[in-house]
């Protein structure tokens, strides 16, 4: 934890400036009230000084252990500011900073805002009694780094505390989100790994097109992104249909003006997909239509836009089964993912010289609804797959998306035609 406990003293007289026995409430002196008022008035615009990276904002979620609303209370741990102690020990705790804060900058921001409150005689709002997470009619902490950056850009208090040059320098560093200014199309973003990708890409500054067949799921993803102060829009997409693939790309260009990233994530893995000798042609065609034709059509319409821009990144989700045989076959799925891997290499050779990179990710079994709904019905199949993994568990969606963020960012500008195997070690396990 990085909470900051603050009090002021008159050093020569060793007098606590926050305590006045005659004052109400709780003996809070006028100096303490104004100090608290300043901290509260400027909390949002100074938040980036104690929550300085993308991950810092994951803690500002309702019902987490960190407060979210700019309210104060007497010994109330759900409020952003907590008045504690009695008599000379009376002080205020700022509960917003976390353990990842820059201690010097956070301290400077908190003390500086409090002193501005004293100078400007800022009175705090009334005490909040109850669950501070559900407080209304008050400021809320920024939900994401880019929201905090916007607050700092408009802050006069920050320049008064630190100086305009320091603020400008800090803003420059804070703005360096990995996908800032980029537009990403993510197919199958209405649930599972696609939804996680939309949230994580937006948190890194990307504007996200949620391309999803299920309208309810797609719009829920947009709402989740917007709730974290990200930017996203929904377009209903059946990736296997050419008109939908074209409309998906047209939507991105019309809405955001460009296409920088195509994340071909949509896929199906139907339960009747078994060996070639007992899989229906209809099942085979269904899998190929989504898993392979969907990638083909997305690339067909997105890559020309990228070529016009002179840059772009295509990220195709293949699978570790594209590289290995499986004694529990899903041959349509396996064939589709092998084809995606081969197609990725061809795209890399064709369009790499013109600035468009193409790479594939080959995940092992990931905890998504696509897999877990099936395995929960078959405990033997679940245990069989876990037994082959040296880590003893399935992967998490974010463990795949982290690799996709690298491939989407400029950090990977010399990564082209690669396939990343992220499977916990399944593919290297002989016994």
C-alpha positions in Angstrom: 0.0 0.0 0.0 1.1 3.6 -0.6 -1.5 5.6 1.3 -0.2 9.0 2.5 -1.0 10.3 6.1 -0.7 14.0 6.3 -0.6 16.6 9.2 0.9 20.0 9.7 2.7 21.3 12.7 4.0 24.7 13.9 7.5 23.6 14.5 8.8 26.4 16.7 5.8 26.0 19.1 5.4 22.3 18.4 1.7 22.9 17.9 -0.5 20.7 15.7 -2.1 22.9 13.1 -4.8 20.4 12.2 -6.4 20.3 15.7 -8.6 22.9 17.4 -10.4 21.6 20.5 -13.3 24.1 19.9 -13.8 23.2 16.2 -16.4 21.0 14.7 -16.4 18.3 13.5 -13.9 16.1 15.3 -11.7 19.1 16.3 -10.8 19.8 12.7 -9.2 23.2 12.5 -9.8 25.7 9.7 -6.3 24.9 8.5 -7.1 21.2 8.3 -10.4 21.8 6.6 -8.8 23.9 3.9 -5.9 21.4 3.5 -8.5 18.6 3.0 -10.5 20.8 0.6 -7.5 21.4 -1.6 -6.5 17.8 -1.7 -10.1 16.9 -2.8 -10.5 19.8 -5.2 -7.4 18.8 -7.2 -7.3 15.0 -6.7 -8.5 14.1 -10.2 -6.1 16.4 -12.0 -3.1 15.4 -9.9 -3.9 11.6 -9.9 -1.3 10.8 -12.6 1.5 11.8 -10.1 0.6 8.8 -7.9 -1.0 6.5 -10.5 1.5 6.8 -13.3 1.1 3.7 -15.5 -1.7 1.8 -17.2 -1.9 -0.9 -14.6 -2.2 1.6 -11.8 -5.9 2.2 -12.8 -6.9 -1.4 -12.4 -7.2 -0.8 -8.7 -9.8 2.0 -9.1 -12.7 -0.4 -9.5 -15.9 -0.4 -7.4 -15.7 -2.9 -4.5 -11.9 -3.4 -4.9 -9.7 -2.6 -2.0 -8.9 0.9 -3.3 -11.4 3.9 -3.1 -12.8 5.3 -6.3 -14.8 8.4 -5.2 -13.4 11.8 -4.0 -15.3 11.9 -0.7 -14.1 12.0 2.9 -15.2 10.3 6.1 -14.3 9.8 9.7 -12.3 6.5 9.9 -14.0 5.3 6.7 -11.8 3.1 4.6 -14.2 3.2 1.6 -13.7 7.0 1.1 -10.8 8.5 -0.8 -9.8 10.7 2.2 -10.0 9.3 5.8 -9.9 11.6 8.8 -8.3 9.6 11.7 -6.8 10.2 15.1 -7.8 12.4 18.0 -6.3 15.5 19.6 -2.8 16.3 18.5 -2.8 13.0 16.5 -5.7 14.2 14.3 -4.7 13.9 10.6 -6.0 13.0 7.2 -5.1 9.9 5.1 -5.1 10.1 1.2 -6.1 6.6 0.3 -5.8 6.9 -3.5 -2.0 6.3 -4.0 -0.9 2.7 -4.4 2.3 0.8 -3.8 3.4 1.6 -7.4 3.5 5.4 -6.8 6.5 7.6 -7.3 6.8 8.6 -3.6 8.4 12.0 -4.2 5.9 13.1 -6.8 2.9 11.7 -5.0 4.0 13.5 -1.8 4.6 16.7 -3.7 1.2 16.6 -5.3 -0.6 15.8 -2.1 1.2 18.4 0.0 1.0 21.0 -2.8 -2.7 20.6 -3.3 -3.3 20.8 0.4 -1.3 24.0 0.7 -3.2 25.5 -2.3 -6.4 24.7 -0.4 -5.1 26.7 2.6 -4.0 29.5 0.4 -7.3 29.6 -1.5 -9.4 28.8 1.6 -11.1 25.8 -0.1 -13.8 24.2 2.1 -14.3 20.5 1.7 -17.8 19.1 1.0 -19.8 17.6 3.8 -18.6 14.3 5.3 -19.8 11.2 3.5 -21.3 8.6 5.8 -21.7 5.1 4.4 -20.2 3.1 1.6 -18.0 5.5 -0.3 -18.0 3.2 -3.4 -21.6 4.1 -4.1 -21.3 7.8 -3.4 -23.0 10.1 -6.0 -22.7 13.7 -6.8 -19.0 13.7 -6.3 -15.8 13.5 -8.4 -14.5 10.0 -9.3 -10.9 9.0 -9.8 -9.9 8.6 -13.5 -10.7 5.1 -14.8 -7.6 4.9 -17.1 -4.3 6.6 -17.6 -5.3 8.5 -20.7 -8.2 10.1 -18.7 -5.8 11.1 -16.0 -3.5 12.6 -18.6 -6.3 14.7 -20.0 -7.0 16.0 -16.5 -3.4 16.9 -16.0 -3.2 18.7 -19.4 -6.0 21.0 -18.2 -4.7 21.5 -14.7 -3.7 24.9 -13.4 -3.0 23.6 -9.9 -0.2 21.2 -11.2 1.7 24.1 -12.8 1.3 26.1 -9.6 2.7 23.2 -7.5 5.4 21.8 -9.8 6.0 24.5 -12.4 4.9 24.4 -16.0 8.2 22.9 -17.3 8.0 19.9 -14.9 4.4 19.3 -15.8 5.2 19.4 -19.5 8.1 16.9 -19.0 5.9 14.6 -17.0 3.1 14.7 -19.6 5.5 13.7 -22.3 6.5 10.6 -20.4 3.0 9.7 -19.3 1.6 9.9 -22.8 3.8 7.1 -24.1 1.1 4.4 -24.2 2.1 1.6 -26.4 -0.9 1.8 -28.8 -1.6 5.6 -28.6 -3.0 6.9 -31.8 -3.6 3.5 -33.4 -6.9 2.0 -34.6 -7.5 -1.8 -34.0 -10.1 -4.0 -35.5 -10.6 -7.0 -33.2 -12.9 -9.8 -34.5 -14.8 -11.9 -32.0 -14.5 -9.2 -29.4 -17.8 -9.9 -27.8 -16.5 -12.4 -25.3 -13.5 -14.4 -24.1 -10.1 -13.5 -25.4 -11.4 -11.0 -27.9 -13.2 -9.0 -25.2 -10.0 -9.0 -23.0 -8.1 -7.8 -26.1 -10.5 -5.0 -26.7 -10.1 -3.8 -23.1 -6.4 -4.2 -23.0 -5.8 -2.5 -26.4 -8.0 0.4 -25.3 -6.1 0.7 -22.0 -2.9 1.1 -24.1 -4.5 4.0 -26.1 -5.9 2.2 -29.1 -9.3 3.1 -30.6 -11.0 -0.3 -31.0 -13.5 -1.6 -33.5 -15.4 -4.4 -31.8 -16.3 -6.7 -34.7 -18.7 -9.3 -33.3 -21.6 -11.4 -34.5 -23.4 -11.4 -31.2 -24.8 -7.8 -30.9 -25.4 -8.1 -27.1 -21.9 -9.3 -26.4 -20.3 -6.8 -28.7 -22.1 -3.8 -27.2 -21.3 -5.0 -23.7 -17.6 -5.0 -24.7 -18.0 -1.4 -26.0 -19.6 -0.4 -22.7 -16.8 -2.0 -20.7 -14.2 -0.1 -22.7 -16.1 3.1 -22.4 -16.5 2.5 -18.6 -12.7 2.5 -18.4 -12.6 5.8 -20.4 -11.4 4.0 -23.5 -12.7 4.4 -27.1 -14.5 1.7 -28.9 -17.4 1.2 -31.4 -19.4 -1.8 -32.4 -20.0 -3.3 -35.8 -22.0 -6.5 -36.2 -19.9 -8.8 -38.2 -20.1 -12.4 -39.5 -16.5 -12.8 -40.4 -17.3 -15.6 -42.9 -19.4 -13.2 -45.1 -17.6 -10.9 -47.5 -20.0 -8.0 -47.2 -19.6 -8.0 -43.4 -15.8 -8.1 -43.7 -15.8 -5.1 -46.0 -18.3 -3.2 -43.8 -16.1 -3.9 -40.8 -13.1 -2.2 -42.4 -15.3 0.6 -43.8 -16.7 1.2 -40.4 -13.2 1.6 -38.9 -12.1 4.1 -41.6 -15.4 6.1 -41.4 -15.3 6.2 -37.6 -11.6 6.7 -36.9 -10.0 7.5 -40.2 -7.6 4.6 -40.5 -6.8 0.9 -39.8 -3.5 0.2 -38.1 -4.1 -3.3 -36.6 -6.2 -6.2 -37.7 -6.5 -8.8 -34.9 -8.1 -11.9 -36.4 -9.3 -13.5 -33.2 -12.8 -14.9 -34.1 -12.9 -18.6 -34.1 -15.2 -21.6 -33.5 -14.4 -25.1 -32.0 -17.7 -27.0 -32.2 -18.1 -30.1 -30.1 -18.9 -32.4 -33.1 -15.5 -31.7 -34.6 -13.6 -35.0 -34.3 -11.4 -37.1 -36.6 -11.8 -36.8 -40.4 -13.5 -40.2 -40.4 -16.4 -39.2 -38.3 -16.8 -35.4 -38.7 -19.7 -34.2 -40.8 -18.9 -32.1 -43.9 -21.3 -29.4 -42.5 -19.1 -29.1 -39.3 -15.9 -29.0 -41.4 -17.4 -26.2 -43.6 -18.6 -24.3 -40.5 -15.1 -24.3 -38.9 -13.3 -23.4 -42.2 -15.8 -20.6 -42.9 -15.1 -18.8 -39.6 -11.5 -19.8 -38.7 -10.0 -19.6 -42.2 -12.2 -17.7 -44.5 -12.8 -15.1 -41.8 -9.0 -14.4 -41.7 -8.8 -14.3 -45.5 -11.7 -11.8 -45.8 -10.4 -9.6 -43.0 -7.0 -9.4 -44.6 -8.6 -8.9 -48.1 -10.1 -5.6 -47.0 -7.9 -4.4 -44.2 -4.5 -4.8 -45.8 -5.2 -2.5 -48.8 -6.0 0.3 -46.3 -2.8 -0.4 -44.5 -0.8 -0.3 -47.7 -2.3 3.1 -48.4 -1.0 4.3 -45.0 2.4 2.6 -45.5 2.1 0.7 -42.3 0.0 -1.9 -40.4 0.1 -5.0 -38.3 -1.9 -8.2 -38.9 -2.2 -10.5 -35.9 -3.7 -13.9 -36.6 -4.7 -16.3 -33.9 -3.6 -19.8 -34.9 -3.0 -22.6 -32.3 -0.4 -24.9 -30.9 -2.3 -27.7 -32.7 -1.1 -26.2 -36.0 2.3 -27.5 -35.0 1.5 -30.8 -33.3 -0.6 -33.8 -33.9 -3.2 -34.6 -31.2 -4.4 -38.0 -30.0 -7.8 -36.4 -29.2 -8.4 -35.0 -32.7 -10.4 -31.9 -33.7 -9.3 -32.2 -37.3 -11.3 -29.3 -38.8 -10.1 -26.9 -36.1 -6.5 -28.2 -36.5 -6.5 -27.9 -40.3 -8.0 -24.4 -40.1 -5.3 -23.2 -37.7 -2.5 -24.8 -39.7 -3.8 -22.9 -42.8 -3.9 -19.7 -40.8 -0.3 -20.2 -39.9 0.7 -20.8 -43.5 -1.3 -17.8 -44.7 0.4 -15.6 -42.2 3.8 -16.5 -43.6 2.6 -15.7 -47.1 1.2 -12.3 -46.1 4.5 -11.5 -44.3 6.5 -12.1 -47.5 4.1 -10.3 -49.7 3.4 -7.1 -47.7 6.3 -6.8 -45.3 8.3 -4.8 -47.9 5.5 -2.3 -48.0 5.3 -1.7 -44.3 2.6 -4.2 -43.3 3.7 -6.9 -40.9 1.9 -10.2 -40.4 2.5 -12.5 -37.4 0.6 -15.3 -35.7 0.1 -16.4 -32.1 -0.3 -20.1 -31.4 -1.9 -20.4 -27.9 -2.3 -23.5 -25.9 -5.6 -24.2 -24.1 -6.9 -20.8 -22.8 -9.6 -20.3 -20.2 -12.2 -18.8 -22.5 -15.9 -19.7 -22.8 -15.1 -21.5 -26.1 -12.9 -24.1 -24.3 -14.2 -24.1 -20.8 -17.8 -24.7 -21.6 -16.8 -27.8 -23.4 -14.3 -29.1 -20.9 -16.6 -28.5 -17.9 -18.9 -31.1 -19.5 -16.0 -33.6 -19.8 -13.8 -33.8 -16.7 -11.7 -36.6 -18.2 -10.9 -34.4 -21.2 -10.0 -31.5 -19.0 -7.6 -33.6 -16.8 -6.0 -35.2 -19.9 -5.1 -31.8 -21.2 -3.8 -30.5 -17.9 -1.6 -33.5 -17.5 0.3 -32.6 -20.6 1.1 -29.1 -19.5 4.2 -28.6 -17.3 2.6 -25.6 -15.7 -0.4 -27.6 -14.5 -3.0 -25.1 -15.6 -4.7 -23.5 -18.6 -3.6 -20.1 -19.9 -5.3 -16.8 -19.1 -6.6 -14.6 -22.0 -4.4 -11.7 -20.9 -1.3 -13.9 -21.3 -2.0 -14.1 -25.0 -3.2 -10.5 -25.4 0.1 -9.2 -23.9 1.9 -10.8 -26.8 -0.7 -9.3 -29.2 0.0 -5.8 -27.8 3.7 -6.3 -28.5 2.9 -7.3 -32.1 0.5 -4.4 -32.5 2.9 -1.8 -31.2 5.9 -0.2 -32.8 8.1 -2.2 -30.5 7.7 -5.1 -33.0 8.5 -3.2 -36.1 11.1 -5.8 -37.1 8.9 -8.7 -36.2 7.4 -10.2 -39.4 6.3 -13.7 -40.3 6.8 -15.0 -36.8 4.7 -17.3 -34.8 4.6 -17.1 -31.0 3.9 -20.4 -29.3 2.4 -19.5 -25.9 1.3 -22.8 -24.4 2.8 -23.2 -20.9 5.3 -25.7 -22.4 2.9 -28.3 -23.9 4.7 -28.4 -27.2 8.1 -29.2 -25.6 6.8 -31.9 -23.3 8.0 -35.3 -24.4 6.5 -37.3 -21.5 
